[in-house]
Amino acid sequence: MDDAIRKKLFQNAKVWVYEAGDKIREQIHQQFKVDTKSNANDLVTEVDQSTEQYFQKQIKSHYPNHQLLGEEGYGDNVQSLDGTVWIVDPIDGTMNFVHQKRNFAISVGIYHDGVGEIGIIYNVMEDVLYTAVKGEGAFRNDKKLDLLSNEVQLETSIIALNSSLACENKRVNERKIQQLIKDSRGTRSYGSAALEFAFIAEGILDGYITMKLAPWDFAAGYILLNEVGGITVQANREPVNLLEGNTIVASNKQISERLLTDYIELKE
Amino acid sequence: MDDAIRKKLFQNAKVWVYEAGDKIREQIHQQFKVDTKSNANDLVTEVDQSTEQYFQKQIKSHYPNHQLLGEEGYGDNVQSLDGTVWIVDPIDGTMNFVHQKRNFAISVGIYHDGVGEIGIIYNVMEDVLYTAVKGEGAFRNDKKLDLLSNEVQLETSIIALNSSLACENKRVNERKIQQLIKDSRGTRSYGSAALEFAFIAEGILDGYITMKLAPWDFAAGYILLNEVGGITVQANREPVNLLEGNTIVASNKQISERLLTDYIELKE
């Protein structure tokens, strides 16, 4: 992608994310309809939907040739990463949005011919914007983030994971996850994959493991983490797939191999 | 306790908490020494210690007859709750303090003849002060918190717990905790007991379960939660003990009985 095009694209994306955040903050204390999707705990609200529609409208009017892959289905039926593809989660952490009215994010990843160009994660209620442009590093608001530490060890790491991974499940050997919980310094669970990626990029978490993540959950975080030297792979060591659901092991590079070797054993 | 005495005590405690928060913010980006206590992940810093010493000095100079029970041992050897006892955690969530430079709190609970009179939890980096005075309700900064909802059900609850409870352990049947993880809407883990109590009081979490909590971890949260109609008990259904370590089940009253009956089975 041409530098000038990327620069303008980044400016537009940032403006739209901030505008979407304004709209979310206007709606958050009003009544809104909550529905469920794949299961009783997979929530969606009118606000998720209207926010995605806002992005759809902006993208289609300014960049009619770009495709949109969005969580709520207002985008395109994206079959390939050819050209420019926006991968958008209008509200990542909808359960937090509904129950907590905070701790959720807008996540926007922009890919060109499969290469991550721009990643934006906006912690709406804290008004913290994480951004990354390929080759230019990552930022938390106006502050450039340091490259991740070379001195992180598993035993002094804090790992984000959902406690359900330590329970009997179909995807991963829970005994090894339980061992990880014992061997690491501590675990945390925040309920927003986008923010969990952002926290690794900031260095306040050292890793994040999840067995079921859609492209819109990590499309921005993957780019952000790349820019600070972090590693994101699937649990089977394959590169992440931007068109399908993924198992994800994202971490400081010092512990990535150890997480994959010692603590992740896929069942399927 | 006399109303006028309580009022003045509350004012002083608030001023000292804010001052202690100022000092912590001054020190947080400097180098500080980190040591370990009971195990390699039980951290303590110079800042925990100096903050507790600050409270000790203020309390002893203004209220020489009051006792201080503090995490770092600069207080008194408190053997009973007779008279007025300050129960202080200078930094609750020291692991967060060290690794994240946020998500920790100052926790101050003041008891008179065993009755909780004043609870203060200060999220230092967010500058959010949670306060409660017996019989006067609970506040988040200047906003009075609503009584907790009467409509909470286990299946739509968000429960805070450390993922280690789902692993083989000596204290509680992990199988039942795993069932709770499956039956509830979701779990979270933030790494600060005081904040997890505050979040229940706010209604953004519905419960918090932990098998090992010292009095300074919950002395303020217990009072805060009382004021909004929440319930805090030990896992064996005994009242909390302010002089010893406790198992804790804190929650919205609608789900307290169900948590205790269906999901908590003590091993010892």
HADDOCK unambig.tbl for C-alpha pairs under 7 A between the chains (distance, minus, plus):
assign (segid A and resid 41 and name CA) (segid B and resid 185 and name CA) 5.64 0.50 0.50
assign (segid A and resid 99 and name CA) (segid B and resid 204 and name CA) 5.75 0.50 0.50
assign (segid A and resid 100 and name CA) (segid B and resid 204 and name CA) 4.55 0.50 0.50
assign (segid A and resid 163 and name CA) (segid B and resid 163 and name CA) 4.93 0.50 0.50
assign (segid A and resid 163 and name CA) (segid B and resid 187 and name CA) 6.97 0.50 0.50
assign (segid A and resid 164 and name CA) (segid B and resid 181 and name CA) 6.25 0.50 0.50
assign (segid A and resid 166 and name CA) (segid B and resid 166 and name CA) 6.17 0.50 0.50
assign (segid A and resid 166 and name CA) (segid B and resid 167 and name CA) 6.73 0.50 0.50
assign (segid A and resid 167 and name CA) (segid B and resid 166 and name CA) 6.72 0.50 0.50
assign (segid A and resid 167 and name CA) (segid B and resid 178 and name CA) 5.56 0.50 0.50
assign (segid A and resid 178 and name CA) (segid B and resid 167 and name CA) 5.55 0.50 0.50
assign (segid A and resid 181 and name CA) (segid B and resid 164 and name CA) 6.26 0.50 0.50
assign (segid A and resid 185 and name CA) (segid B and resid 41 and name CA) 5.66 0.50 0.50
assign (segid A and resid 187 and name CA) (segid B and resid 163 and name CA) 6.97 0.50 0.50
assign (segid A and resid 188 and name CA) (segid B and resid 189 and name CA) 4.86 0.50 0.50
assign (segid A and resid 188 and name CA) (segid B and resid 190 and name CA) 5.79 0.50 0.50
assign (segid A and resid 188 and name CA) (segid B and resid 191 and name CA) 6.85 0.50 0.50
assign (segid A and resid 189 and name CA) (segid B and resid 188 and name CA) 4.87 0.50 0.50
assign (segid A and resid 189 and name CA) (segid B and resid 189 and name CA) 4.74 0.50 0.50
assign (segid A and resid 189 and name CA) (segid B and resid 190 and name CA) 6.66 0.50 0.50
assign (segid A and resid 190 and name CA) (segid B and resid 188 and name CA) 5.81 0.50 0.50
assign (segid A and resid 190 and name CA) (segid B and resid 189 and name CA) 6.68 0.50 0.50
assign (segid A and resid 191 and name CA) (segid B and resid 188 and name CA) 6.86 0.50 0.50
assign (segid A and resid 204 and name CA) (segid B and resid 99 and name CA) 5.74 0.50 0.50
assign (segid A and resid 204 and name CA) (segid B and resid 100 and name CA) 4.54 0.50 0.50
